Structure formats: C-alpha cells, structure tokens
Amino acid sequence: MGMPLSMVDAGAANVIRKVGGKEETRKFLENLGFVEGGTVTVISESGGNMIVNVKDSRVAIGKDMANKIMVI
C-alpha cells in the first residue's frame, strides 16, 4: 500500500506508484517527471510547499499536488 508524497520524510528516495487527480493534473505532473516507477526524493518542506527532486530536477509543488502522488 502506498502513501501520499506529502506524508514522506525529507531525504529518502521513494518510488512513484500512482499519480492521481484529474487528467489535466496528471498530465501536468507527468510533464514535470512524476511518472509511475520513477523515483522522487523530498528535499524540504515549508509553508505548505514541498521541494522535491525528480528526474535530476528540483521542483516545487504544493501539498495539494503532493497528495495526488502516491509513493512506496
């Protein structure tokens, strides 16, 4: 069973299991590199936003978006 990316501790690499939400949201996240089977690492978290490392890029996403990304 997976958990939302928003619940993950900073520093650990996680495998993306599923990207949820509306189709436009999923496409947006996939374009940023959030694809099933990919690896994502939370760098830091502040004020409802998260800085994550995905596909060798640092990306800032809101908690609402992070809730749609399920990881294991």
N, CA and C atoms as an extended XYZ file, in Angstrom:
216
Properties=species:S:1:pos:R:3:atomname:S:1:resname:S:1:resid:I:1 pbc="F F F"
N         0.850       -1.189        0.000 N   MET     1
C         0.000        0.000        0.000 CA  MET     1
C         0.888        1.242        0.000 C   MET     1
N         0.508        2.218       -0.793 N   GLY     2
C         1.298        3.427       -0.883 CA  GLY     2
C         0.811        4.508        0.067 C   GLY     2
N         1.529        5.617        0.064 N   MET     3
C         1.107        6.780        0.842 CA  MET     3
C         1.367        8.024        0.007 C   MET     3
N         0.641        9.113        0.300 N   PRO     4
C         0.853       10.327       -0.484 CA  PRO     4
C         2.252       10.906       -0.250 C   PRO     4
N         2.783       11.504       -1.276 N   LEU     5
C         4.109       12.117       -1.192 CA  LEU     5
C         4.160       13.161       -0.072 C   LEU     5
N         3.046       13.791        0.224 N   SER     6
C         3.010       14.815        1.268 CA  SER     6
C         3.313       14.259        2.656 C   SER     6
N         3.213       12.937        2.839 N   MET     7
C         3.450       12.318        4.143 CA  MET     7
C         4.884       11.780        4.305 C   MET     7
N         5.682       11.894        3.262 N   VAL     8
C         7.018       11.299        3.247 CA  VAL     8
C         8.034       12.204        3.938 C   VAL     8
N         8.975       11.607        4.649 N   ASP     9
C        10.045       12.373        5.287 CA  ASP     9
C        11.064       12.833        4.251 C   ASP     9
N        11.674       13.976        4.508 N   ALA    10
C        12.703       14.501        3.609 CA  ALA    10
C        13.930       13.590        3.627 C   ALA    10
N        14.574       13.473        2.467 N   GLY    11
C        15.830       12.758        2.377 CA  GLY    11
C        15.756       11.350        1.824 C   GLY    11
N        14.623       10.682        1.957 N   ALA    12
C        14.517        9.302        1.482 CA  ALA    12
C        13.986        9.268        0.054 C   ALA    12
N        14.575        8.394       -0.766 N   ALA    13
C        14.089        8.210       -2.135 CA  ALA    13
C        12.852        7.315       -2.098 C   ALA    13
N        11.856        7.672       -2.873 N   ASN    14
C        10.607        6.918       -2.934 CA  ASN    14
C        10.257        6.615       -4.380 C   ASN    14
N         9.630        5.467       -4.597 N   VAL    15
C         9.198        5.093       -5.939 CA  VAL    15
C         7.749        5.540       -6.124 C   VAL    15
N         7.484        6.212       -7.239 N   ILE    16
C         6.133        6.675       -7.533 CA  ILE    16
C         5.290        5.486       -7.968 C   ILE    16
N         4.190        5.298       -7.276 N   ARG    17
C         3.320        4.168       -7.560 CA  ARG    17
C         2.147        4.578       -8.441 C   ARG    17
N         1.613        5.767       -8.185 N   LYS    18
C         0.437        6.205       -8.932 CA  LYS    18
C         0.339        7.719       -8.865 C   LYS    18
N        -0.084        8.314       -9.957 N   VAL    19
C        -0.352        9.748       -9.989 CA  VAL    19
C        -1.845        9.913      -10.212 C   VAL    19
N        -2.522       10.534       -9.250 N   GLY    20
C        -3.972       10.669       -9.320 CA  GLY    20
C        -4.412       12.059       -9.719 C   GLY    20
N        -5.693       12.312       -9.547 N   GLY    21
C        -6.251       13.615       -9.877 CA  GLY    21
C        -6.895       13.628      -11.243 C   GLY    21
N        -7.367       14.807      -11.633 N   LYS    22
C        -7.977       14.971      -12.950 CA  LYS    22
C        -6.932       14.745      -14.028 C   LYS    22
N        -7.395       14.470      -15.240 N   GLU    23
C        -6.462       14.184      -16.336 CA  GLU    23
C        -5.472       15.326      -16.545 C   GLU    23
N        -5.951       16.566      -16.476 N   GLU    24
C        -5.040       17.700      -16.694 CA  GLU    24
C        -3.990       17.783      -15.594 C   GLU    24
N        -4.368       17.428      -14.358 N   THR    25
C        -3.420       17.420      -13.245 CA  THR    25
C        -2.380       16.329      -13.452 C   THR    25
N        -2.837       15.138      -13.845 N   ARG    26
C        -1.904       14.027      -14.087 CA  ARG    26
C        -0.920       14.367      -15.192 C   ARG    26
N        -1.416       14.963      -16.279 N   LYS    27
C        -0.544       15.343      -17.395 CA  LYS    27
C         0.494       16.373      -16.952 C   LYS    27
N         0.043       17.350      -16.163 N   PHE    28
C         0.946       18.380      -15.651 CA  PHE    28
C         2.060       17.743      -14.825 C   PHE    28
N         1.685       16.842      -13.912 N   LEU    29
C         2.680       16.192      -13.055 CA  LEU    29
C         3.599       15.282      -13.865 C   LEU    29
N         3.038       14.566      -14.848 N   GLU    30
C         3.864       13.700      -15.697 CA  GLU    30
C         4.882       14.526      -16.473 C   GLU    30
N         4.476       15.701      -16.943 N   ASN    31
C         5.399       16.576      -17.678 CA  ASN    31
C         6.533       17.065      -16.793 C   ASN    31
N         6.293       17.150      -15.492 N   LEU    32
C         7.349       17.538      -14.547 CA  LEU    32
C         8.271       16.361      -14.225 C   LEU    32
N         7.853       15.142      -14.604 N   GLY    33
C         8.682       13.965      -14.352 CA  GLY    33
C         8.096       12.988      -13.356 C   GLY    33
N         6.903       13.271      -12.850 N   PHE    34
C         6.256       12.365      -11.895 CA  PHE    34
C         5.553       11.256      -12.656 C   PHE    34
N         6.272       10.187      -12.970 N   VAL    35
C         5.703        9.063      -13.706 CA  VAL    35
C         5.802        7.800      -12.862 C   VAL    35
N         4.851        6.881      -13.058 N   GLU    36
C         4.852        5.629      -12.313 CA  GLU    36
C         6.174        4.906      -12.509 C   GLU    36
N         6.735        4.414      -11.405 N   GLY    37
C         8.009        3.712      -11.460 CA  GLY    37
C         9.206        4.629      -11.312 C   GLY    37
N         8.983        5.939      -11.414 N   GLY    38
C        10.069        6.907      -11.257 CA  GLY    38
C        10.407        7.096       -9.785 C   GLY    38
N        11.535        7.735       -9.536 N   THR    39
C        11.986        7.981       -8.168 CA  THR    39
C        11.830        9.460       -7.837 C   THR    39
N        11.353        9.725       -6.624 N   VAL    40
C        11.212       11.105       -6.164 CA  VAL    40
C        11.749       11.192       -4.740 C   VAL    40
N        12.486       12.263       -4.456 N   THR    41
C        13.045       12.498       -3.123 CA  THR    41
C        12.590       13.864       -2.633 C   THR    41
N        12.044       13.908       -1.427 N   VAL    42
C        11.658       15.185       -0.838 CA  VAL    42
C        12.918       15.863       -0.300 C   VAL    42
N        13.177       17.084       -0.742 N   ILE    43
C        14.344       17.840       -0.286 CA  ILE    43
C        13.985       18.630        0.965 C   ILE    43
N        12.898       19.387        0.893 N   SER    44
C        12.465       20.170        2.048 CA  SER    44
C        10.984       20.482        1.932 C   SER    44
N        10.460       21.010        3.024 N   GLU    45
C         9.034       21.297        3.103 CA  GLU    45
C         8.867       22.552        3.942 C   GLU    45
N         8.098       23.523        3.428 N   SER    46
C         7.832       24.716        4.228 CA  SER    46
C         6.593       25.421        3.727 C   SER    46
N         5.801       25.888        4.645 N   GLY    47
C         4.628       26.681        4.313 CA  GLY    47
C         3.672       26.043        3.342 C   GLY    47
N         3.494       24.731        3.426 N   GLY    48
C         2.543       24.067        2.542 CA  GLY    48
C         3.110       23.710        1.181 C   GLY    48
N         4.369       24.041        0.933 N   ASN    49
C         5.017       23.674       -0.326 CA  ASN    49
C         6.135       22.682       -0.064 C   ASN    49
N         6.426       21.881       -1.075 N   MET    50
C         7.500       20.896       -0.960 CA  MET    50
C         8.473       21.093       -2.105 C   MET    50
N         9.761       20.977       -1.803 N   ILE    51
C        10.783       20.955       -2.832 CA  ILE    51
C        11.175       19.489       -2.985 C   ILE    51
N        11.022       18.970       -4.192 N   VAL    52
C        11.344       17.563       -4.427 CA  VAL    52
C        12.328       17.439       -5.576 C   VAL    52
N        13.053       16.346       -5.579 N   ASN    53
C        13.984       16.050       -6.653 CA  ASN    53
C        13.387       14.919       -7.469 C   ASN    53
N        13.127       15.180       -8.742 N   VAL    54
C        12.547       14.182       -9.619 CA  VAL    54
C        13.226       14.307      -10.978 C   VAL    54
N        13.680       13.195      -11.529 N   LYS    55
C        14.373       13.194      -12.831 CA  LYS    55
C        15.518       14.209      -12.877 C   LYS    55
N        16.354       14.236      -11.847 N   ASP    56
C        17.512       15.134      -11.781 CA  ASP    56
C        17.140       16.613      -11.797 C   ASP    56
N        15.906       16.940      -11.436 N   SER    57
C        15.486       18.341      -11.358 CA  SER    57
C        14.843       18.601      -10.006 C   SER    57
N        15.020       19.816       -9.528 N   ARG    58
C        14.313       20.208       -8.300 CA  ARG    58
C        13.037       20.914       -8.703 C   ARG    58
N        11.943       20.479       -8.113 N   VAL    59
C        10.636       21.012       -8.452 CA  VAL    59
C         9.913       21.395       -7.167 C   VAL    59
N         9.241       22.543       -7.173 N   ALA    60
C         8.418       22.944       -6.034 CA  ALA    60
C         6.972       22.615       -6.365 C   ALA    60
N         6.317       21.900       -5.471 N   ILE    61
C         4.902       21.600       -5.665 CA  ILE    61
C         4.155       21.869       -4.364 C   ILE    61
N         2.878       22.181       -4.498 N   GLY    62
C         2.045       22.408       -3.328 CA  GLY    62
C         1.633       21.092       -2.694 C   GLY    62
N         1.212       21.171       -1.441 N   LYS    63
C         0.755       19.967       -0.726 CA  LYS    63
C        -0.428       19.316       -1.437 C   LYS    63
N        -1.295       20.140       -2.059 N   ASP    64
C        -2.455       19.576       -2.751 CA  ASP    64
C        -2.007       18.682       -3.904 C   ASP    64
N        -0.956       19.099       -4.613 N   MET    65
C        -0.406       18.270       -5.699 CA  MET    65
C         0.289       17.054       -5.115 C   MET    65
N         1.049       17.242       -4.041 N   ALA    66
C         1.775       16.127       -3.428 CA  ALA    66
C         0.816       15.059       -2.921 C   ALA    66
N        -0.382       15.441       -2.531 N   ASN    67
C        -1.374       14.483       -2.077 CA  ASN    67
C        -1.854       13.565       -3.186 C   ASN    67
N        -1.687       13.985       -4.442 N   LYS    68
C        -2.130       13.187       -5.573 CA  LYS    68
C        -1.075       12.187       -6.055 C   LYS    68
N         0.141       12.308       -5.494 N   ILE    69
C         1.244       11.430       -5.912 CA  ILE    69
C         1.431       10.356       -4.844 C   ILE    69
N         1.131        9.116       -5.195 N   MET    70
C         1.260        8.003       -4.249 CA  MET    70
C         2.626        7.345       -4.438 C   MET    70
N         3.321        7.095       -3.339 N   VAL    71
C         4.652        6.501       -3.399 CA  VAL    71
C         4.734        5.284       -2.478 C   VAL    71
N         5.754        4.453       -2.758 N   ILE    72
C         6.024        3.307       -1.870 CA  ILE    72
C         7.472        3.363       -1.447 C   ILE    72
